[in-house]
């Protein structure tokens, strides 16, 4: 560094701080937690001053560093993903309030972080799970769903739509499971998914996220550890609009959970949600016969084909 360059640094405090980040990275190395921490801190300073573009660039650099050097589901990596979700949410709200005068954010920014989130899930599933990993893994899935929620608010081309669906398909192909055996579709219809950080991001149940997951091949009849389908969870959250979307996608209306309850039976009568869902439009004579066999304890195993046994057990 020449004397002239040093003189220029002194007169440019911002550039001097960026040089300090580079020096710290050279000395401590990319695997040291302080390295990515101070890069993220500098990005937050830019965000506070309204320079979101530079903030996002620094945070992406820090996130790449964390994913390359830290173990999967590291609390620091999870914090980075959550910060991105909260920042994107703020920027989109600002744009909605101010129109063209508001802060702009592109599809590429959101999509890039969503891809990194799916990569984090893939990394986590490649290593043996520790007892304490479940909560961190559930949080990682929730943040991905929040990013998808935000991405649905951004206009995109047909090619970008295809890329989004490919990424969601990658996630579903991993068959990830969160708390209580929840699939991403279970989580998308659960109001608890809303609470992911200190600041609000997306609101769940989310019909838009549910539709994207279903379009990408999510199983509407998948079961959690209590044998609940996403339809049961949507019913517990009294969300008939989401229930109808699941039913139209092929969800079995008459499926019973481990407590022998159907989704319709879980709807709250006081909230008039039952009037918005008509189960008899979707229940077949086969369903009624299967429930009659179970209710009356009529033996059937060994007397009928195996695929019919599975159908009866569904009820």
Beta strands, then each sheet from edge to edge (+ up, - down):
end
